[in-house]
């Protein structure tokens, strides 16, 4: 876990404060929003266009 936090710090996705709290940066928030958006679009494609069940789409 600590290695992942350090990697995310190097990528400017999170800041680790002096109080050891992890805070998401603006860049991290935007990246997270982008990932969530792509996930929802992929989900929509699989369910609406390919006719998959939502649970089936999530298993893939």
PDB file as gemmi writes it, atoms N, CA and C in Angstrom:
CRYST1    1.000    1.000    1.000  90.00  90.00  90.00 P 1                      
ATOM      1  N   UNK A   1       0.827  -1.183   0.000  1.00  0.00           N  
ATOM      2  CA  UNK A   1       0.000   0.000   0.000  1.00  0.00           C  
ATOM      3  C   UNK A   1       0.876   1.253   0.000  1.00  0.00           C  
ATOM      4  N   UNK A   2       1.905   1.269   0.795  1.00  0.00           N  
ATOM      5  CA  UNK A   2       2.773   2.446   0.866  1.00  0.00           C  
ATOM      6  C   UNK A   2       3.435   2.714  -0.479  1.00  0.00           C  
ATOM      7  N   UNK A   3       3.805   1.641  -1.184  1.00  0.00           N  
ATOM      8  CA  UNK A   3       4.413   1.799  -2.501  1.00  0.00           C  
ATOM      9  C   UNK A   3       3.447   2.425  -3.492  1.00  0.00           C  
ATOM     10  N   UNK A   4       2.192   2.028  -3.397  1.00  0.00           N  
ATOM     11  CA  UNK A   4       1.181   2.587  -4.292  1.00  0.00           C  
ATOM     12  C   UNK A   4       0.977   4.072  -4.011  1.00  0.00           C  
ATOM     13  N   UNK A   5       0.974   4.453  -2.744  1.00  0.00           N  
ATOM     14  CA  UNK A   5       0.810   5.864  -2.374  1.00  0.00           C  
ATOM     15  C   UNK A   5       1.999   6.676  -2.891  1.00  0.00           C  
ATOM     16  N   UNK A   6       3.207   6.138  -2.743  1.00  0.00           N  
ATOM     17  CA  UNK A   6       4.394   6.845  -3.251  1.00  0.00           C  
ATOM     18  C   UNK A   6       4.324   7.026  -4.765  1.00  0.00           C  
ATOM     19  N   UNK A   7       3.887   5.984  -5.465  1.00  0.00           N  
ATOM     20  CA  UNK A   7       3.752   6.071  -6.923  1.00  0.00           C  
ATOM     21  C   UNK A   7       2.719   7.128  -7.293  1.00  0.00           C  
ATOM     22  N   UNK A   8       1.617   7.167  -6.575  1.00  0.00           N  
ATOM     23  CA  UNK A   8       0.574   8.158  -6.856  1.00  0.00           C  
ATOM     24  C   UNK A   8       1.059   9.574  -6.537  1.00  0.00           C  
ATOM     25  N   UNK A   9       1.920   9.704  -5.531  1.00  0.00           N  
ATOM     26  CA  UNK A   9       2.524  11.012  -5.232  1.00  0.00           C  
ATOM     27  C   UNK A   9       3.424  11.458  -6.381  1.00  0.00           C  
ATOM     28  N   UNK A  10       4.248  10.552  -6.888  1.00  0.00           N  
ATOM     29  CA  UNK A  10       5.140  10.887  -8.005  1.00  0.00           C  
ATOM     30  C   UNK A  10       4.352  11.307  -9.241  1.00  0.00           C  
ATOM     31  N   UNK A  11       3.176  10.747  -9.399  1.00  0.00           N  
ATOM     32  CA  UNK A  11       2.326  11.085 -10.546  1.00  0.00           C  
ATOM     33  C   UNK A  11       1.442  12.298 -10.261  1.00  0.00           C  
ATOM     34  N   UNK A  12       1.619  12.921  -9.101  1.00  0.00           N  
ATOM     35  CA  UNK A  12       0.841  14.087  -8.679  1.00  0.00           C  
ATOM     36  C   UNK A  12      -0.658  13.795  -8.602  1.00  0.00           C  
ATOM     37  N   UNK A  13      -0.991  12.588  -8.151  1.00  0.00           N  
ATOM     38  CA  UNK A  13      -2.394  12.216  -7.991  1.00  0.00           C  
ATOM     39  C   UNK A  13      -2.870  12.427  -6.560  1.00  0.00           C  
ATOM     40  N   UNK A  14      -1.945  12.303  -5.600  1.00  0.00           N  
ATOM     41  CA  UNK A  14      -2.270  12.508  -4.188  1.00  0.00           C  
ATOM     42  C   UNK A  14      -1.145  13.269  -3.508  1.00  0.00           C  
ATOM     43  N   UNK A  15      -1.488  13.903  -2.397  1.00  0.00           N  
ATOM     44  CA  UNK A  15      -0.511  14.539  -1.511  1.00  0.00           C  
ATOM     45  C   UNK A  15      -0.595  13.841  -0.169  1.00  0.00           C  
ATOM     46  N   UNK A  16       0.538  13.656   0.462  1.00  0.00           N  
ATOM     47  CA  UNK A  16       0.580  13.097   1.805  1.00  0.00           C  
ATOM     48  C   UNK A  16       0.995  14.222   2.731  1.00  0.00           C  
ATOM     49  N   UNK A  17       0.061  14.634   3.583  1.00  0.00           N  
ATOM     50  CA  UNK A  17       0.320  15.752   4.470  1.00  0.00           C  
ATOM     51  C   UNK A  17       1.208  15.376   5.640  1.00  0.00           C  
ATOM     52  N   UNK A  18       1.668  16.390   6.371  1.00  0.00           N  
ATOM     53  CA  UNK A  18       2.499  16.168   7.556  1.00  0.00           C  
ATOM     54  C   UNK A  18       1.745  15.345   8.594  1.00  0.00           C  
ATOM     55  N   UNK A  19       0.416  15.448   8.572  1.00  0.00           N  
ATOM     56  CA  UNK A  19      -0.417  14.689   9.503  1.00  0.00           C  
ATOM     57  C   UNK A  19      -0.690  13.267   9.004  1.00  0.00           C  
ATOM     58  N   UNK A  20      -0.031  12.878   7.910  1.00  0.00           N  
ATOM     59  CA  UNK A  20      -0.128  11.546   7.297  1.00  0.00           C  
ATOM     60  C   UNK A  20      -1.474  11.281   6.622  1.00  0.00           C  
ATOM     61  N   UNK A  21      -2.250  12.332   6.411  1.00  0.00           N  
ATOM     62  CA  UNK A  21      -3.514  12.164   5.687  1.00  0.00           C  
ATOM     63  C   UNK A  21      -3.247  12.231   4.192  1.00  0.00           C  
ATOM     64  N   UNK A  22      -3.909  11.377   3.473  1.00  0.00           N  
ATOM     65  CA  UNK A  22      -3.767  11.338   2.018  1.00  0.00           C  
ATOM     66  C   UNK A  22      -4.869  12.203   1.425  1.00  0.00           C  
ATOM     67  N   UNK A  23      -4.452  13.142   0.585  1.00  0.00           N  
ATOM     68  CA  UNK A  23      -5.414  14.042  -0.056  1.00  0.00           C  
ATOM     69  C   UNK A  23      -5.275  13.923  -1.566  1.00  0.00           C  
ATOM     70  N   UNK A  24      -6.400  13.802  -2.230  1.00  0.00           N  
ATOM     71  CA  UNK A  24      -6.376  13.711  -3.686  1.00  0.00           C  
ATOM     72  C   UNK A  24      -6.125  15.096  -4.269  1.00  0.00           C  
ATOM     73  N   UNK A  25      -5.302  15.153  -5.289  1.00  0.00           N  
ATOM     74  CA  UNK A  25      -4.998  16.424  -5.951  1.00  0.00           C  
ATOM     75  C   UNK A  25      -6.049  16.698  -7.027  1.00  0.00           C  
ATOM     76  N   UNK A  26      -6.004  17.889  -7.577  1.00  0.00           N  
ATOM     77  CA  UNK A  26      -6.921  18.229  -8.669  1.00  0.00           C  
ATOM     78  C   UNK A  26      -6.704  17.269  -9.838  1.00  0.00           C  
ATOM     79  N   UNK A  27      -5.442  17.002 -10.143  1.00  0.00           N  
ATOM     80  CA  UNK A  27      -5.118  16.065 -11.228  1.00  0.00           C  
ATOM     81  C   UNK A  27      -5.643  14.664 -10.906  1.00  0.00           C  
ATOM     82  N   UNK A  28      -5.516  14.246  -9.654  1.00  0.00           N  
ATOM     83  CA  UNK A  28      -6.020  12.939  -9.242  1.00  0.00           C  
ATOM     84  C   UNK A  28      -7.530  12.847  -9.351  1.00  0.00           C  
ATOM     85  N   UNK A  29      -8.208  13.914  -8.972  1.00  0.00           N  
ATOM     86  CA  UNK A  29      -9.666  13.950  -9.060  1.00  0.00           C  
ATOM     87  C   UNK A  29     -10.123  13.872 -10.513  1.00  0.00           C  
ATOM     88  N   UNK A  30      -9.474  14.645 -11.374  1.00  0.00           N  
ATOM     89  CA  UNK A  30      -9.836  14.619 -12.794  1.00  0.00           C  
ATOM     90  C   UNK A  30      -9.573  13.238 -13.396  1.00  0.00           C  
ATOM     91  N   UNK A  31      -8.455  12.631 -13.026  1.00  0.00           N  
ATOM     92  CA  UNK A  31      -8.146  11.287 -13.521  1.00  0.00           C  
ATOM     93  C   UNK A  31      -9.169  10.270 -13.057  1.00  0.00           C  
ATOM     94  N   UNK A  32      -9.583  10.381 -11.803  1.00  0.00           N  
ATOM     95  CA  UNK A  32     -10.604   9.485 -11.266  1.00  0.00           C  
ATOM     96  C   UNK A  32     -11.936   9.651 -11.972  1.00  0.00           C  
ATOM     97  N   UNK A  33     -12.297  10.894 -12.252  1.00  0.00           N  
ATOM     98  CA  UNK A  33     -13.544  11.155 -12.981  1.00  0.00           C  
ATOM     99  C   UNK A  33     -13.485  10.547 -14.376  1.00  0.00           C  
ATOM    100  N   UNK A  34     -12.327  10.657 -15.022  1.00  0.00           N  
ATOM    101  CA  UNK A  34     -12.156  10.106 -16.366  1.00  0.00           C  
ATOM    102  C   UNK A  34     -12.293   8.584 -16.351  1.00  0.00           C  
ATOM    103  N   UNK A  35     -11.688   7.946 -15.369  1.00  0.00           N  
ATOM    104  CA  UNK A  35     -11.780   6.487 -15.255  1.00  0.00           C  
ATOM    105  C   UNK A  35     -13.226   6.067 -15.023  1.00  0.00           C  
ATOM    106  N   UNK A  36     -13.928   6.762 -14.121  1.00  0.00           N  
ATOM    107  CA  UNK A  36     -15.329   6.434 -13.840  1.00  0.00           C  
ATOM    108  C   UNK A  36     -16.188   6.617 -15.089  1.00  0.00           C  
ATOM    109  N   UNK A  37     -15.932   7.677 -15.838  1.00  0.00           N  
ATOM    110  CA  UNK A  37     -16.696   7.939 -17.064  1.00  0.00           C  
ATOM    111  C   UNK A  37     -16.474   6.829 -18.083  1.00  0.00           C  
ATOM    112  N   UNK A  38     -15.223   6.434 -18.285  1.00  0.00           N  
ATOM    113  CA  UNK A  38     -14.936   5.357 -19.240  1.00  0.00           C  
ATOM    114  C   UNK A  38     -15.572   4.043 -18.800  1.00  0.00           C  
ATOM    115  N   UNK A  39     -15.584   3.793 -17.488  1.00  0.00           N  
ATOM    116  CA  UNK A  39     -16.210   2.582 -16.955  1.00  0.00           C  
ATOM    117  C   UNK A  39     -17.707   2.577 -17.270  1.00  0.00           C  
ATOM    118  N   UNK A  40     -18.372   3.713 -17.020  1.00  0.00           N  
ATOM    119  CA  UNK A  40     -19.813   3.804 -17.289  1.00  0.00           C  
ATOM    120  C   UNK A  40     -20.116   3.660 -18.776  1.00  0.00           C  
ATOM    121  N   UNK A  41     -19.282   4.257 -19.626  1.00  0.00           N  
ATOM    122  CA  UNK A  41     -19.490   4.134 -21.069  1.00  0.00           C  
ATOM    123  C   UNK A  41     -19.309   2.691 -21.542  1.00  0.00           C  
ATOM    124  N   UNK A  42     -18.311   2.021 -21.019  1.00  0.00           N  
ATOM    125  CA  UNK A  42     -18.081   0.622 -21.375  1.00  0.00           C  
ATOM    126  C   UNK A  42     -19.248  -0.236 -20.908  1.00  0.00           C  
ATOM    127  N   UNK A  43     -19.716   0.032 -19.697  1.00  0.00           N  
ATOM    128  CA  UNK A  43     -20.864  -0.671 -19.140  1.00  0.00           C  
ATOM    129  C   UNK A  43     -22.091  -0.479 -20.041  1.00  0.00           C  
ATOM    130  N   UNK A  44     -22.334   0.755 -20.452  1.00  0.00           N  
ATOM    131  CA  UNK A  44     -23.474   1.069 -21.316  1.00  0.00           C  
ATOM    132  C   UNK A  44     -23.366   0.303 -22.634  1.00  0.00           C  
ATOM    133  N   UNK A  45     -22.174   0.316 -23.230  1.00  0.00           N  
ATOM    134  CA  UNK A  45     -21.944  -0.387 -24.487  1.00  0.00           C  
ATOM    135  C   UNK A  45     -22.273  -1.871 -24.351  1.00  0.00           C  
ATOM    136  N   UNK A  46     -21.781  -2.482 -23.301  1.00  0.00           N  
ATOM    137  CA  UNK A  46     -21.973  -3.916 -23.111  1.00  0.00           C  
ATOM    138  C   UNK A  46     -23.437  -4.264 -22.864  1.00  0.00           C  
ATOM    139  N   UNK A  47     -24.136  -3.435 -22.111  1.00  0.00           N  
ATOM    140  CA  UNK A  47     -25.529  -3.722 -21.766  1.00  0.00           C  
ATOM    141  C   UNK A  47     -26.477  -3.325 -22.896  1.00  0.00           C  
ATOM    142  N   UNK A  48     -26.366  -2.106 -23.374  1.00  0.00           N  
ATOM    143  CA  UNK A  48     -27.326  -1.588 -24.360  1.00  0.00           C  
ATOM    144  C   UNK A  48     -27.064  -2.081 -25.779  1.00  0.00           C  
ATOM    145  N   UNK A  49     -25.828  -2.093 -26.199  1.00  0.00           N  
ATOM    146  CA  UNK A  49     -25.534  -2.461 -27.583  1.00  0.00           C  
ATOM    147  C   UNK A  49     -25.268  -3.951 -27.776  1.00  0.00           C  
ATOM    148  N   UNK A  50     -24.622  -4.570 -26.788  1.00  0.00           N  
ATOM    149  CA  UNK A  50     -24.296  -5.989 -26.920  1.00  0.00           C  
ATOM    150  C   UNK A  50     -25.320  -6.892 -26.247  1.00  0.00           C  
ATOM    151  N   UNK A  51     -26.262  -6.288 -25.504  1.00  0.00           N  
ATOM    152  CA  UNK A  51     -27.347  -7.050 -24.887  1.00  0.00           C  
ATOM    153  C   UNK A  51     -26.956  -7.875 -23.678  1.00  0.00           C  
ATOM    154  N   UNK A  52     -25.838  -7.556 -23.070  1.00  0.00           N  
ATOM    155  CA  UNK A  52     -25.410  -8.305 -21.887  1.00  0.00           C  
ATOM    156  C   UNK A  52     -26.210  -7.890 -20.662  1.00  0.00           C  
ATOM    157  N   UNK A  53     -26.311  -8.808 -19.730  1.00  0.00           N  
ATOM    158  CA  UNK A  53     -26.866  -8.512 -18.422  1.00  0.00           C  
ATOM    159  C   UNK A  53     -25.838  -7.657 -17.673  1.00  0.00           C  
ATOM    160  N   UNK A  54     -26.300  -6.718 -16.862  1.00  0.00           N  
ATOM    161  CA  UNK A  54     -25.388  -5.827 -16.138  1.00  0.00           C  
ATOM    162  C   UNK A  54     -24.398  -6.610 -15.278  1.00  0.00           C  
ATOM    163  N   UNK A  55     -24.863  -7.654 -14.608  1.00  0.00           N  
ATOM    164  CA  UNK A  55     -23.968  -8.453 -13.758  1.00  0.00           C  
ATOM    165  C   UNK A  55     -22.926  -9.188 -14.604  1.00  0.00           C  
ATOM    166  N   UNK A  56     -23.352  -9.660 -15.767  1.00  0.00           N  
ATOM    167  CA  UNK A  56     -22.416 -10.324 -16.675  1.00  0.00           C  
ATOM    168  C   UNK A  56     -21.348  -9.340 -17.147  1.00  0.00           C  
ATOM    169  N   UNK A  57     -21.753  -8.132 -17.481  1.00  0.00           N  
ATOM    170  CA  UNK A  57     -20.805  -7.111 -17.931  1.00  0.00           C  
ATOM    171  C   UNK A  57     -19.789  -6.796 -16.843  1.00  0.00           C  
ATOM    172  N   UNK A  58     -20.209  -6.778 -15.588  1.00  0.00           N  
ATOM    173  CA  UNK A  58     -19.297  -6.477 -14.479  1.00  0.00           C  
ATOM    174  C   UNK A  58     -18.296  -7.595 -14.240  1.00  0.00           C  
ATOM    175  N   UNK A  59     -18.685  -8.818 -14.531  1.00  0.00           N  
ATOM    176  CA  UNK A  59     -17.760  -9.943 -14.328  1.00  0.00           C  
ATOM    177  C   UNK A  59     -16.607  -9.901 -15.322  1.00  0.00           C  
ATOM    178  N   UNK A  60     -16.843  -9.268 -16.473  1.00  0.00           N  
ATOM    179  CA  UNK A  60     -15.787  -9.194 -17.483  1.00  0.00           C  
ATOM    180  C   UNK A  60     -14.855  -8.110 -17.082  1.00  0.00           C  
TER     181      UNK A  60                                                      
END                                                                             
